[in-house]
Amino acid sequence: MNYPTILTRILGLTAVVAAAGAFSLRAEVRLPSVLAEHMVLQRDVPVHLWGVAGAGELVSATFRGALGKTQADKLGRWELSLPAGAAGGPFVLEIQGSNLIHFSDVLVGDVWLASGQSNMEFETRKAANAQAELKSTDRPRMRLFHVAKASADYPMEDLVAETWAAATAESVANFSAVEYFFGREIQDDQKVPIGLIEADWGGSPAEAWTSLRGLSSDAELMPAFAAHAEMIEREAAKRSSDIWERQERATAKAAGKPEPDFPWHPELRSWEPGGLFNAMIAPLTGFPVRGFLWYQGESNTGKERAFYYQQLMETLIRDWRSRWAEGELPFLFVQLANWGPGEAPGWPLVRDAQRRTLELRNTGMAVAIDIGDATDIHPTNKQDVGKRLALAARAIAYGEEIEFSGPLFRSAVRQGDTLRVMFDHAESGLVAKGDGLKGFEVAGEDGKFEVAEARIEGSAVILTSAKVAAPRSVRYGWAGNPECTLYNKAGLPAATFTTN
C-alpha cells in the first residue's frame, strides 16, 4: 500500500472540503472565492451572484445603480442576478446581509477560462524571451485568477484559489503563458478589461476534467474507466518498489553520485475520471465566461486512450457548455505540437481526433505542428500559440471577418492515379514553406501508406506515388515530429489529418 500517495490525496481533499465547509456553514453572508475584490465580470450578460448566509436571511446586492434582493433557503444558500451591462469600471459592488461585503475595484469585460495539462500550465517566466516579455508587462485592466490543484470525488461548492490580481510582471511570471499571451492579444483587439482564470494540472488526462455524469452518458466512453483501472493496477505494482527507490537515492547521495533514474509515477489523484472537474471546474460554473481555452492531449496519446479521444473531447465540450448554461460557448483548443522521434502513433491519432472535434459549433483549433520542439514536450514558443488561439477567438467569439485557421481537410477525390485533396481555409490559395511540399502519404486498397509527391493547384493538393497505382486514402503529418510544409496565404499551417 502506497501511504504517501494516500496521504497526499487525503490532504488534497481535506483542503477542498475545509474550504467548502467554511463557505457553507458560517451564518454571515459569504461568497465563493471567485467572487472577490479585483475580479472581472462578464459583460453583456446578467451579473450572477451567489453564496451562503444564515437560513432564511435576507440578502441584497447593489451594482452600477441596480439593486437585487433574495432570501437564503433553509440551508443558507442564496443567489441573485443583476442586469447586464457594457464593459467598464472599476465599479463598486456591495452585498448586504447580517454583514456588509464591499468591493471597490470590480471591472466588467471578457472572462476566459483556460484548462488542460502542462503546456497550458507552462509559466510565462519559462517562455521564450521571457525576461523582455515580463519587463513590458503592466496591464492593470487585465486580472488573473489561478485555481489551485485539487481533486474530489463529488462536485465541490468552492475551490482552493488565489485572489484576483492585476497583470504585472510578478503575477504574470507564474501564470499560464498561453493564456496570458492570448489575453494580451484579445485585450489589444477588443480594448476591454480581460479576466483570465487558469485551472490546469500537468500530466492530467481529459477524462479527469469531464464530469462523471458526462462520461457515463455514453457507453462508448467505458474504455476511459477501463484505462484508469489498468493504470491503477499497474501503478500499485510499480510503487511496491518505492522503499527500494528511496534507499537507492539515499545511497547515491551519500556516495556523492548522481541520483539514479526511475520510472515516472503519475500523480494518481489527477488521473481519476471526474476528479479535477469536481474540484477545479464545478465551483466555477456559476461564474459567466466568454469562452474556454484548452491545451491538453499528451496524456491521452497512449494506445489505451488515444482511440476514443474525439468522443471524449466532444463529451467534455458539451458537458462544460451544459454546466454553464450559456449556450454554445466558444471552445478553443490547441492541436498537439510536434515532438518526439519516430512515428509515435498516438500523437497523430490524437491530433486527428482534435481536428474532427471541429464538427461541433463554435469550436476553433490552433495548429502548433510547426512551433514545437522535437526534443522537449514543453516548447517555449507560447506566444504564437496564444496568437493563433486569439485569431480563432476574434473570428468565432467576436465575429471578425479574418482568416483564423490553417488549411483543414475537406475532401479527397481519386482521379486516375492521383488524389485531389481539397481544403477549407484555403480560398486565397495554398503555399509550401521550405524545401517543397512535404508531409503527405497515400495508400491503396491494401492500406499501406507510402510517401506521396505533392503539388499545389489553387486550394487543392494533387498527390501521386509511384508505389501506389490507385490511391484511395491520404494522411498528412502522420508522426510525432513530422516534416510538414503546407500553409495558407495567411501563414497558418495545415492540420494533421487522415481519411482513414
C-alpha positions in Angstrom: 0.0 0.0 0.0 1.4 3.4 -1.0 0.9 5.5 2.1 2.5 8.8 0.8 0.1 8.8 -2.2 -2.9 8.1 0.0 -1.8 10.8 2.4 -1.4 13.3 -0.4 -4.9 12.6 -1.7 -6.4 12.9 1.8 -4.6 16.2 2.4 -5.7 17.5 -1.0 -9.4 16.6 -0.4 -9.2 17.9 3.1 -8.2 21.3 1.8 -11.1 21.4 -0.6 -13.6 20.1 2.0 -12.3 22.7 4.5 -12.8 25.5 2.0 -16.3 24.3 1.2 -17.1 23.9 4.8 -16.1 27.5 5.6 -18.1 28.6 2.6 -21.2 26.7 3.6 -21.5 26.7 7.4 -21.0 30.2 8.7 -24.1 32.3 9.4 -22.7 35.6 7.9 -23.0 36.3 4.2 -20.1 34.7 2.4 -19.1 34.4 -1.2 -17.3 31.8 -3.2 -13.6 32.5 -3.8 -14.1 33.6 -7.5 -16.4 36.5 -6.4 -13.8 38.8 -4.9 -12.1 42.2 -5.0 -10.4 43.0 -8.3 -12.4 40.5 -10.3 -13.7 40.9 -13.8 -17.3 40.2 -14.5 -18.5 39.1 -18.0 -20.0 41.9 -20.0 -23.4 41.9 -21.7 -24.8 39.1 -19.5 -26.7 39.3 -16.2 -24.4 39.5 -13.2 -24.8 36.3 -11.2 -24.1 36.4 -7.5 -24.4 33.5 -5.1 -23.2 32.4 -1.7 -24.3 31.4 1.8 -25.8 33.2 4.8 -28.0 32.3 7.7 -31.0 30.2 7.0 -33.8 32.5 5.8 -31.6 35.6 5.9 -32.4 38.5 3.6 -29.6 39.3 1.2 -29.3 42.3 -1.1 -26.8 43.4 -3.7 -26.1 46.7 -5.5 -24.0 47.2 -8.6 -23.9 50.0 -11.1 -27.1 51.5 -9.7 -29.1 48.3 -9.8 -30.5 46.6 -6.7 -31.3 42.9 -6.2 -32.8 41.1 -3.3 -33.3 37.5 -2.3 -33.7 35.2 0.8 -31.4 32.4 1.7 -33.0 28.9 1.8 -33.1 26.6 4.8 -29.5 25.5 4.1 -28.4 29.1 3.9 -27.8 29.1 0.1 -28.8 32.1 -1.9 -28.3 33.5 -5.4 -29.5 36.5 -7.4 -28.9 38.3 -10.7 -28.4 41.9 -11.6 -28.9 43.5 -15.0 -26.3 43.0 -17.8 -24.0 45.9 -18.6 -21.3 47.0 -21.0 -17.6 46.8 -20.3 -16.1 49.3 -17.9 -15.1 50.0 -14.4 -13.8 50.0 -11.8 -17.2 49.7 -10.1 -18.4 49.2 -6.5 -20.2 46.0 -5.6 -21.9 45.7 -2.2 -23.7 42.7 -0.8 -25.6 43.2 2.4 -27.0 40.6 4.9 -26.2 40.5 8.6 -22.8 41.8 7.4 -21.7 44.0 4.6 -19.3 42.9 1.8 -17.8 45.9 -0.1 -15.7 45.6 -3.3 -14.5 48.9 -4.7 -12.5 47.5 -7.7 -14.7 45.4 -9.9 -14.2 45.5 -13.7 -16.6 44.4 -16.4 -15.2 42.9 -19.6 -14.5 39.5 -21.0 -13.6 36.4 -19.0 -11.8 33.4 -20.4 -11.3 30.1 -18.6 -8.2 28.1 -19.6 -7.6 24.5 -18.7 -5.6 21.4 -19.7 -2.3 19.9 -18.7 1.4 21.0 -18.6 1.5 23.0 -21.8 -1.3 25.2 -20.5 0.2 25.3 -17.1 3.6 26.3 -18.5 4.5 29.6 -16.8 5.3 32.8 -18.6 8.7 33.0 -16.8 9.8 29.9 -18.8 8.6 31.1 -22.2 10.9 32.2 -25.0 12.1 35.8 -24.5 10.5 35.7 -21.0 12.6 38.5 -19.5 11.7 41.0 -22.1 8.0 39.9 -22.1 7.7 40.3 -18.3 9.6 43.6 -18.4 6.9 45.1 -20.6 4.0 43.6 -18.7 1.8 46.2 -17.0 -1.9 45.7 -17.6 -4.0 47.0 -14.7 -7.2 46.2 -16.6 -6.3 42.6 -17.1 -6.9 40.4 -14.0 -5.6 36.9 -13.3 -7.2 34.2 -11.1 -5.3 30.9 -10.5 -7.1 27.8 -9.3 -5.0 25.6 -7.0 -4.6 21.9 -7.8 -7.2 19.7 -6.2 -9.2 16.5 -6.9 -12.5 15.5 -5.4 -15.0 12.6 -5.5 -18.0 14.8 -6.0 -18.6 18.4 -7.3 -17.4 20.9 -4.7 -19.2 24.2 -3.8 -16.0 26.2 -3.7 -12.4 25.8 -4.8 -8.9 26.4 -3.5 -7.7 29.5 -5.3 -5.6 32.6 -5.1 -7.1 36.0 -5.1 -7.7 38.1 -8.3 -4.6 40.1 -9.2 -3.8 42.7 -11.8 -1.4 41.6 -14.6 2.1 42.7 -13.5 5.5 41.2 -14.1 5.3 39.5 -10.8 1.8 38.0 -11.2 2.2 37.0 -14.8 5.6 35.3 -14.2 3.9 32.2 -12.7 0.7 32.4 -14.7 -0.1 30.3 -17.8 2.0 31.7 -20.7 -0.5 30.6 -23.3 -3.4 32.2 -21.5 -1.6 35.4 -20.8 -0.4 35.8 -24.4 -3.9 35.0 -25.6 -5.4 37.6 -23.2 -2.9 40.2 -24.3 -4.0 39.8 -28.0 -7.7 39.9 -27.1 -7.3 43.0 -24.9 -5.4 44.8 -27.6 -8.1 43.9 -30.1 -11.2 44.5 -28.0 -10.0 47.3 -25.8 -11.9 46.0 -22.7 -11.0 44.6 -19.3 -9.9 41.0 -19.5 -10.3 38.3 -16.8 -8.2 35.2 -17.1 -9.0 32.1 -15.0 -6.4 29.3 -15.0 -7.4 25.8 -13.9 -4.9 23.2 -15.1 -2.8 20.3 -13.9 0.3 19.0 -15.7 0.1 15.4 -16.8 -3.7 15.1 -16.5 -5.9 13.2 -19.0 -9.1 14.7 -20.5 -11.4 12.3 -18.6 -10.3 13.9 -15.3 -11.7 17.2 -16.5 -15.1 15.7 -17.6 -17.9 15.1 -15.1 -18.8 11.6 -14.2 -22.3 12.3 -15.4 -20.9 13.4 -18.7 -18.6 10.3 -19.0 -21.4 7.9 -18.0 -23.8 9.4 -20.6 -22.1 7.5 -23.4 -21.4 3.7 -23.1 -18.7 4.1 -25.7 -16.6 6.0 -23.1 -16.4 3.0 -20.9 -12.8 2.4 -22.1 -11.9 5.6 -20.1 -12.7 3.7 -16.9 -11.0 0.5 -18.1 -7.8 2.5 -18.9 -7.9 4.1 -15.4 -8.4 0.7 -13.8 -5.4 -0.7 -15.7 -3.3 2.3 -14.7 -4.2 1.9 -11.0 -3.2 -1.7 -11.0 0.0 -1.0 -12.9 1.0 1.8 -10.5 0.2 -0.4 -7.5 2.7 -2.9 -8.7 5.3 -0.2 -9.5 5.0 1.6 -6.2 5.8 -1.5 -4.2 9.4 -0.6 -5.0 9.1 2.9 -3.5 11.1 2.0 -0.4 13.9 0.5 -2.6 14.0 3.6 -4.8 14.3 5.9 -1.8 17.2 3.7 -0.5 18.9 3.9 -3.8 18.6 7.7 -3.9 20.0 7.9 -0.4 22.9 5.6 -1.2 23.8 7.6 -4.3 23.6 10.9 -2.4 25.8 9.6 0.4 28.4 8.5 -2.1 28.3 11.8 -4.0 26.9 10.2 -7.1 24.1 11.5 -9.4 20.6 10.5 -8.4 19.5 7.3 -10.3 16.6 7.5 -12.8 13.4 5.6 -12.0 10.1 5.2 -13.9 7.8 8.2 -13.8 5.0 7.8 -11.3 1.9 9.9 -12.3 0.0 11.8 -9.6 -2.9 9.4 -9.4 -5.4 11.8 -8.0 -5.0 14.0 -11.1 -6.0 11.0 -13.3 -9.3 10.0 -11.7 -12.2 10.3 -14.1 -14.2 13.4 -13.0 -11.8 14.3 -10.1 -10.4 17.6 -11.5 -13.8 18.6 -12.9 -15.3 18.2 -9.4 -12.7 20.2 -7.6 -11.5 22.8 -10.1 -14.3 23.3 -12.7 -17.6 22.6 -11.0 -17.2 25.5 -8.5 -16.8 28.0 -11.4 -19.9 27.0 -13.4 -21.9 29.8 -11.8 -19.4 32.5 -13.0 -20.3 33.6 -16.5 -17.4 33.5 -19.0 -16.9 34.5 -22.7 -15.4 31.1 -23.6 -12.9 28.3 -22.9 -9.3 27.7 -23.9 -7.9 24.1 -23.8 -4.4 22.7 -24.3 -4.3 19.0 -23.5 -3.9 15.7 -25.1 -0.4 14.5 -24.4 -1.6 12.2 -21.6 -4.2 10.7 -23.9 -1.7 9.5 -26.6 -1.2 6.1 -25.1 -2.7 3.2 -27.0 -5.3 2.5 -24.3 -6.6 6.1 -24.6 -5.9 7.7 -28.0 -8.6 5.8 -29.9 -11.6 7.4 -28.0 -10.2 10.9 -27.7 -12.6 12.5 -30.2 -15.6 11.2 -28.4 -14.1 12.2 -25.1 -13.4 15.8 -26.2 -16.8 16.2 -27.7 -18.3 15.0 -24.4 -16.2 17.3 -22.4 -17.2 20.3 -24.5 -20.9 19.5 -24.3 -20.5 18.8 -20.6 -19.0 22.2 -19.8 -21.4 24.1 -22.0 -24.4 22.4 -20.3 -23.0 23.2 -16.9 -22.5 26.9 -17.7 -25.9 27.0 -19.4 -24.9 30.0 -21.6 -25.5 28.3 -24.9 -22.7 27.0 -27.2 -19.9 29.0 -25.6 -16.7 29.2 -27.8 -14.3 26.4 -27.1 -10.8 26.9 -28.5 -8.1 24.3 -28.3 -4.5 23.6 -29.4 -3.7 20.7 -31.7 -0.7 18.9 -30.2 2.7 20.4 -31.2 5.4 18.4 -33.0 7.5 16.3 -30.6 9.5 13.1 -30.3 11.3 10.7 -32.5 9.8 8.1 -34.9 6.1 7.7 -35.8 4.7 7.9 -32.2 1.3 6.6 -33.4 -0.7 8.0 -30.5 0.3 11.6 -31.3 -1.2 11.9 -34.8 -4.2 9.9 -33.7 -5.0 12.5 -31.0 -4.2 15.4 -33.4 -6.7 14.0 -35.9 -9.2 13.5 -33.2 -8.8 17.1 -32.2 -9.3 18.2 -35.8 -12.5 16.1 -36.0 -13.8 17.8 -32.9 -14.2 20.9 -35.0 -17.5 19.3 -36.1 -19.0 20.9 -33.0 -20.3 24.5 -33.4 -18.2 27.4 -32.1 -15.0 25.4 -31.8 -11.7 26.5 -33.0 -8.2 25.0 -33.2 -4.8 26.5 -33.1 -2.3 24.3 -35.0 1.1 24.0 -33.4 2.8 21.4 -35.6 5.4 23.9 -36.7 6.2 25.6 -33.4 7.0 22.7 -31.1 10.3 21.2 -30.1 11.3 17.7 -31.2 13.3 17.1 -28.0 11.1 18.9 -25.5 7.5 18.1 -24.9 7.2 21.6 -23.5 8.1 24.0 -26.3 8.9 27.6 -25.1 7.2 29.4 -28.0 3.9 30.1 -26.3 3.5 33.5 -27.9 2.5 32.1 -31.3 0.1 29.6 -29.6 -1.6 32.5 -27.8 -1.8 34.5 -31.1 -3.4 31.6 -33.0 -5.9 31.0 -30.3 -6.7 34.7 -30.3 -7.3 34.6 -34.1 -9.8 31.9 -33.5 -11.5 33.9 -30.7 -11.6 37.0 -32.8 -13.5 35.1 -35.6 -15.7 32.8 -33.5 -16.4 34.7 -30.3 -16.2 38.3 -31.7 -17.4 37.8 -35.2 -14.5 39.4 -37.0 -14.1 38.5 -40.7 -10.5 37.3 -40.6 -8.6 34.2 -41.5 -8.2 32.3 -38.3 -7.2 28.8 -39.3 -4.7 27.0 -41.3 -5.9 24.6 -44.1 -8.3 22.0 -42.9 -9.0 18.8 -44.9 -12.4 18.9 -46.7 -12.4 16.0 -49.2 -10.3 13.7 -51.3 -11.3 12.6 -54.8 -9.5 10.0 -56.9 -8.7 10.9 -60.5 -6.9 8.0 -62.1 -3.6 7.5 -60.4 -3.9 10.8 -58.4 -5.7 12.1 -55.5 -7.1 15.6 -55.4 -7.3 16.8 -51.8 -9.4 19.9 -51.1 -9.1 22.2 -48.1 -11.1 24.7 -46.2 -9.4 27.9 -45.2 -7.5 27.9 -48.5 -9.7 30.2 -50.6 -6.9 32.6 -51.2 -4.6 29.7 -52.1 -2.0 27.4 -50.6 1.7 27.7 -50.2 4.6 25.4 -49.4 7.2 26.7 -47.0 10.8 25.4 -47.0 12.1 22.8 -49.5 8.9 21.8 -51.4 5.6 20.3 -50.3 6.2 17.5 -47.8 4.2 15.5 -45.2 1.7 13.7 -47.4 1.3 9.9 -47.8 -1.2 7.9 -49.8 -2.4 4.3 -49.6 -4.2 2.0 -52.0 -6.7 -0.8 -51.2 -4.1 -2.6 -49.1 -4.0 0.3 -46.6 -0.2 0.6 -46.8 0.9 4.2 -46.8 3.7 5.5 -49.0 5.3 8.9 -49.2 3.5 11.0 -51.9 4.7 13.5 -54.4 2.6 16.6 -53.9 1.9 19.8 -55.8 -0.4 22.7 -55.1 -3.2 23.6 -57.5 -5.2 26.6 -56.2 -6.9 25.5 -53.0 -6.2 21.8 -53.6 -3.2 19.5 -53.4 -2.6 16.9 -56.1 -0.9 13.6 -54.8 0.7 10.8 -56.7 3.1 7.9 -55.7 5.0 5.5 -57.9 4.3 2.8 -55.3 0.5 3.3 -55.2 -1.1 2.9 -58.6 -4.7 3.5 -57.3 -4.6 5.8 -54.3 -7.7 5.6 -52.1 -6.7 7.3 -48.9 -4.4 10.1 -47.7 -2.8 11.3 -44.5 -0.7 14.3 -43.6 1.7 15.0 -40.8 1.4 11.4 -39.5 4.2 11.2 -37.0 5.2 12.7 -33.6 7.5 15.2 -35.2 6.6 15.2 -38.9 8.1 17.4 -41.6 5.0 19.5 -42.7 5.2 22.4 -45.1 1.7 23.2 -46.2 0.3 26.7 -45.2 -2.3 29.1 -46.5 -1.7 32.6 -47.6 -2.3 33.9 -44.1 0.8 32.0 -42.9 -1.1 29.4 -40.9 -0.1 25.7 -41.1 -2.3 22.8 -42.2 -3.6 20.4 -39.5 -2.7 16.8 -39.3 -5.4 14.6 -40.8 -6.2 11.1 -42.2 -9.1 9.9 -44.3 -9.0 6.5 -42.7 
